[in-house]
Each structure stands twice: as C-alpha cells, then as structure tokens.
Amino acid sequence: MKPKRILIMGAAGRDFYNFNVVYRNNRNYKVVCFTATQIPGISGRVYPKELAGRLYPKGIPIYPEEKLSQLIKKFKINQVVFSYSDVSHEEVMHKASIALSNGADFVLLGPRSTMLESSKPVISVTAVRTGSGKSQTTRKISQILIKKREEYEPHIKNRIVVYAGVDYEKILKQAEKEADVIIWDGGNNDFSFIKSDLYIVVVDPHRAGHELRYHPGETNLRMADVVIVNKIDSAQKSDIYEVIQNTKSVNPKAKIILAKSLVTVDRPELIKRKSVLVVEDGPTLTHGGMPYGAGTVAAKKYNCKIIDARKYAVGSIKNVYKTYLHLKKELPAMGYSKKQIQELEKTINSAKCDAVIDATPVNLLRLIKINKPVAQVNYELQEVGKLDIEKILRF
C-alpha cells in the first residue's frame, strides 16, 4: 500500500509539532510539503533534515499558502492537514473548501492524536484568542507555585526556568528531569501540546463572541477546567456577561474566575501628557484582530496624545497595515527577521513624538536602538471575587 501524500498547512508552530509527533517516522504517510502563513519569511525555506528525520534526508520544502490549490494538484496530495491557530471557523472552512474542491481530504488532528503524556503534573494555560492574557496568567501561577524571548523574558526575570524549541518530545523529557510541575503556555490560542491535569483557558471580553467563533479557541473553551474572564476592568459589562454566558452554554462544569489586567508603566513621567508612539504586541494586533493593546490603555491613563504610526511605517511594516486594515495609530511590533527588526527600528526612530510606549512582552531596547525616551508597560493578572488561582491550585 502506497503511503498517503500529506500537505501540512501551518505557521511555523503547530504544523512542525504535528509533523514531529504524528508523521515524522510513520511510513504510512509521506509529508510532501508545508505551507506557511501569518509569519513573514517562512515560505521558501526548508524544514531541516536534522529535525525531519531519517525518512526525509533532504528536509521538507515550505511554500506560501497562496499556492495551496496548485500544490495539491502538482504533488497529488491525498490529505491536507490544517495545523495553525487563531483562525475564524469560517476561514477554516474556506481552507477546507479549497482542499476538497481539488480532490484532497481535509484533516484536523485533535488532542488525543497529538498530546504528549508527562510523568509530572501539568498545568496548561491556553486562550480563546491570542492576546487574551496567557502570559500574565502563567506568571501568576508560577509565582504561586514557587513562593512564542518575547513571553520568556518576564519569566526569566522571575527566575523561572523556560523550555522552548521545536522538538517537544525532547523538551518534555528534559523538563521532567528538573521540574516538579510543568506549566504549558502555548502560542496564539492553540490547544496544549501536553496532556494536562489542570486546563486553564483565558477569555477576552474585548472580543466577546470570539470564544465560539475561532479555531481552536472554542476547543479550548470546551476542554477547560477553569475559565479566566480577563480584562474586566476595561471591558463593557455587556461583553463580560456575554463571554460568561457563552462559557456556561458549552462548558457548564468549568469554574469561572473574574480578573483584571492591571497595566503599569515603569517611568510614567516620560509620557504623561506627552505625544507618544505606542508599540504593541505584534500577534495581538495582527492576526489577533485587536485594534489596540496595553500600550493604548497606558496612554489614555496618562492623558497622552497617540501619534499615527502609519505615517512613518517603512518596508514590511507598511505592508502590515495594508494586510490588517483594522489597525489605526498603534504600531505592531514585527520582528520575524533581521531586516524586519531594522525596519521596525527605522519606523520608530522616524516618528515625530516626545516618547515611545513599549507594550511588547520583550524590552525593545534589548533589540534595537531608539532615539527617544522609552517607557515600558507591564500588565499583571489580579483576580476579583472569592475564587482565585491559588484556591484552584489547592484542589
């Protein structure tokens, strides 16, 4: 029997992981190629032979997703495996329709097929959309237990060991040698790579209704042991009510925690009543669909005038605004290549303003030189009400 010919659709995360745990050493399948989207600069590369394994001595080519139809026909693909996150249900089915209309099966791999099992207790922190507040939730859990750089830096600052990479089977084995408890904090709104003893999901009332309309966010919501309704200090009451009711409708057994996302600034005197350029977390503003983030919240708190970053955008940064039309004045931090980091630096330094608000998870000054004063924004989780994370962890 000939092996089934596989094309994996991805964004340099779940796609590589699914390949590693399901297909890498499986002679029943032949992974012909990957397609890539969301992250610029991935297509045109090759998944390296060192990671691809003995069945793929030349590695596996990566093509742009726009060529999906042609690739299915050219390579006689039997199955298209959808393997990336934070995509609307409607968009997923558009991709499915392309695959089906060209004769291929359309496959979604679920938790039972992909989750690794650990010998240590595992707490998973996931979300219904990127930018909901996973990192601050993970920090809170870590602080309680010990009393995708980017998300890593705040943990390292707190002296918490962080494991990351591509081959999560090896990563998990290494973590098990050193850790008493493993906390999973994945990218976007993906579901956990590791089978969990406690599954925590963060929902965002600023995007009320998305918890039932995005993949795999709804999967996370239905799997949750605990749902954290974050940002209640800045969201509308009607939106908070909506996400709570939606949670109860699909997962009535989940415990619900209400929480604020407290925004602070390290040097508020630099921005108070000043004109500022707001630099926000890239994924939250791009495929996360948010028009603003914590930086804008901080700017409003200190009566700042937010300048329009679009006027100063160069290169690929300018293209980001053309792709994501909901973006206005805020600047999404894009740095997926050396060139793009340089373009980000040029955009920031060209902007005419008094100061820069850095609301990215990583300190921009560690990556680029900025010719203006920079105020760093931090955001922490604060539970509201009788039920909190510490009480959950005691169960």
Rosetta blueprint (number, residue, H / E / L):
1 M L
2 K L
3 P L
4 K E
5 R E
6 I E
7 L E
8 I E
9 M E
10 G E
11 A L
12 A L
13 G L
14 R H
15 D H
16 F H
17 Y H
18 N H
19 F H
20 N H
21 V H
22 V H
23 Y H
24 R L
25 N L
26 N L
27 R L
28 N L
29 Y E
30 K E
31 V E
32 V E
33 C E
34 F E
35 T E
36 A E
37 T L
38 Q L
39 I L
40 P L
41 G L
42 I L
43 S L
44 G L
45 R L
46 V E
47 Y E
48 P L
49 K H
50 E H
51 L H
52 A H
53 G L
54 R L
55 L L
56 Y L
57 P L
58 K L
59 G L
60 I E
61 P E
62 I E
63 Y E
64 P E
65 E H
66 E H
67 K H
68 L H
69 S H
70 Q H
71 L H
72 I H
73 K H
74 K H
75 F L
76 K L
77 I L
78 N L
79 Q E
80 V E
81 V E
82 F E
83 S E
84 Y L
85 S L
86 D L
87 V E
88 S E
89 H H
90 E H
91 E H
92 V H
93 M H
94 H H
95 K H
96 A H
97 S H
98 I H
99 A H
100 L H
101 S H
102 N L
103 G L
104 A L
105 D E
106 F E
107 V E
108 L L
109 L L
110 G L
111 P H
112 R H
113 S H
114 T H
115 M L
116 L E
117 E L
118 S L
119 S L
120 K L
121 P L
122 V E
123 I E
124 S E
125 V E
126 T E
127 A E
128 V L
129 R L
130 T L
131 G L
132 S L
133 G L
134 K H
135 S H
136 Q H
137 T H
138 T H
139 R H
140 K H
141 I H
142 S H
143 Q H
144 I H
145 L H
146 I H
147 K L
148 K L
149 R L
150 E L
151 E L
152 Y H
153 E H
154 P H
155 H H
156 I H
157 K H
158 N L
159 R L
160 I L
161 V L
162 V L
163 Y L
164 A L
165 G L
166 V L
167 D L
168 Y H
169 E H
170 K H
171 I H
172 L H
173 K H
174 Q H
175 A H
176 E H
177 K H
178 E H
179 A L
180 D L
181 V L
182 I E
183 I E
184 W E
185 D E
186 G L
187 G L
188 N L
189 N L
190 D L
191 F L
192 S L
193 F L
194 I E
195 K L
196 S L
197 D L
198 L E
199 Y E
200 I E
201 V E
202 V E
203 V E
204 D L
205 P H
206 H H
207 R H
208 A L
209 G L
210 H H
211 E H
212 L H
213 R L
214 Y E
215 H E
216 P L
217 G H
218 E H
219 T H
220 N H
221 L H
222 R H
223 M H
224 A L
225 D L
226 V E
227 V E
228 I E
229 V E
230 N L
231 K L
232 I L
233 D L
234 S L
235 A L
236 Q L
237 K H
238 S H
239 D H
240 I H
241 Y H
242 E H
243 V H
244 I H
245 Q H
246 N H
247 T H
248 K H
249 S H
250 V H
251 N L
252 P L
253 K L
254 A L
255 K E
256 I E
257 I E
258 L E
259 A E
260 K E
261 S E
262 L E
263 V E
264 T E
265 V E
266 D L
267 R L
268 P H
269 E H
270 L H
271 I L
272 K L
273 R L
274 K L
275 S E
276 V E
277 L E
278 V E
279 V E
280 E E
281 D E
282 G H
283 P H
284 T H
285 L H
286 T L
287 H L
288 G L
289 G L
290 M L
291 P L
292 Y L
293 G L
294 A H
295 G H
296 T H
297 V H
298 A H
299 A H
300 K H
301 K H
302 Y L
303 N L
304 C L
305 K E
306 I E
307 I L
308 D L
309 A H
310 R H
311 K H
312 Y H
313 A L
314 V L
315 G H
316 S H
317 I H
318 K H
319 N H
320 V H
321 Y H
322 K H
323 T H
324 Y L
325 L L
326 H L
327 L L
328 K L
329 K L
330 E L
331 L E
332 P E
333 A E
334 M L
335 G L
336 Y L
337 S L
338 K H
339 K H
340 Q H
341 I H
342 Q H
343 E H
344 L H
345 E H
346 K H
347 T H
348 I H
349 N H
350 S H
351 A L
352 K L
353 C L
354 D L
355 A E
356 V E
357 I E
358 D E
359 A E
360 T L
361 P L
362 V L
363 N L
364 L H
365 L H
366 R H
367 L L
368 I L
369 K L
370 I L
371 N L
372 K L
373 P L
374 V E
375 A E
376 Q E
377 V E
378 N E
379 Y E
380 E E
381 L E
382 Q E
383 E E
384 V E
385 G L
386 K L
387 L L
388 D L
389 I H
390 E H
391 K H
392 I H
393 L H
394 R H
395 F L
